[in-house]
Every structure is written in structure tokens, then in C-alpha cells.
Amino acid sequence: FLRRQQVLQLYRRILQAIRQVPTETDRHYLKEWAREEFKRNKDATDEDAIRMMITQGNMQLQELERTLQLANS
């Protein structure tokens, strides 16, 4: 249950970050990418694998946020 909450929170944070992407084409591409990644891994049950995917997702989110900050400065 806690993992599910973490995954949903990560998904929401990624979608919020994507909304800040300036071009419509890039926003659409990133939204589809995120949706497909989460959909592809929705049936994962191994706790270690899920934890690793959450960590990777957080790192990718941080990278996206850094890129957006650089683009806005």
C-alpha cells in the first residue's frame, strides 16, 4: 500500500513537471513516455525492483526539473 502511494505521488509530480515544458510537442512526448513507463511496470511485484524503479523515476524527475530551471534562467 505504501509503495502504491509512492508510485502515484511520483507519477503526479512527473506530470506536474511536464506541464512546465514550454513546447506542446515536447509536453505530449514526455506525457506519453511517462504513461507508457508506468503502464509497462504496473504489474511489478518484487519489492526491490519497485524500490529501484521509484529511485530511477525520482532521479529522472530531478533531471527534468533541473533542465526546466536552466531553460527558464
C-alpha positions in Angstrom: 0.0 0.0 0.0 2.8 2.4 0.9 4.6 1.6 -2.4 1.4 2.3 -4.3 1.2 5.7 -2.7 4.9 6.5 -3.5 4.3 5.5 -7.1 1.2 7.6 -7.5 2.9 10.6 -5.9 5.9 10.2 -8.2 3.6 10.0 -11.3 1.7 13.1 -10.2 5.0 15.0 -9.6 6.3 14.0 -13.0 3.1 15.2 -14.7 3.3 18.5 -12.8 6.8 19.0 -14.0 5.9 18.1 -17.6 3.2 20.8 -17.6 6.1 23.4 -17.3 7.7 22.2 -20.5 7.4 25.1 -23.0 6.6 23.4 -26.2 3.4 21.4 -26.8 5.2 18.7 -28.8 7.7 18.0 -26.1 5.0 18.0 -23.4 3.0 15.5 -25.4 6.1 13.3 -26.0 7.0 13.3 -22.3 3.5 12.7 -21.1 3.2 9.6 -23.4 6.7 8.4 -22.3 5.7 8.7 -18.6 2.3 7.0 -19.2 3.9 4.1 -21.0 6.7 3.6 -18.4 4.2 3.4 -15.6 1.8 1.2 -17.5 4.6 -1.1 -18.5 5.6 -1.7 -14.9 2.2 -1.7 -13.3 2.2 -5.4 -12.6 5.6 -5.4 -10.9 5.5 -7.2 -7.5 9.2 -7.6 -6.5 9.8 -5.0 -3.7 13.4 -4.4 -4.6 12.6 -3.9 -8.2 9.8 -1.5 -7.3 12.1 0.5 -5.0 14.7 0.7 -7.7 12.1 1.9 -10.3 10.9 4.6 -7.8 14.5 5.7 -7.3 15.1 5.9 -11.0 11.9 7.8 -11.5 12.9 10.3 -8.9 16.3 10.8 -10.5 14.6 11.3 -13.9 12.2 13.8 -12.3 15.1 15.7 -10.7 16.9 15.8 -14.1 13.7 17.2 -15.8 13.3 19.8 -13.1 17.0 20.9 -13.4 16.6 21.1 -17.2 13.5 23.2 -16.8 15.2 25.5 -14.3 18.1 26.0 -16.8 15.7 26.7 -19.6 13.9 29.3 -17.6 17.0 31.2 -16.5 
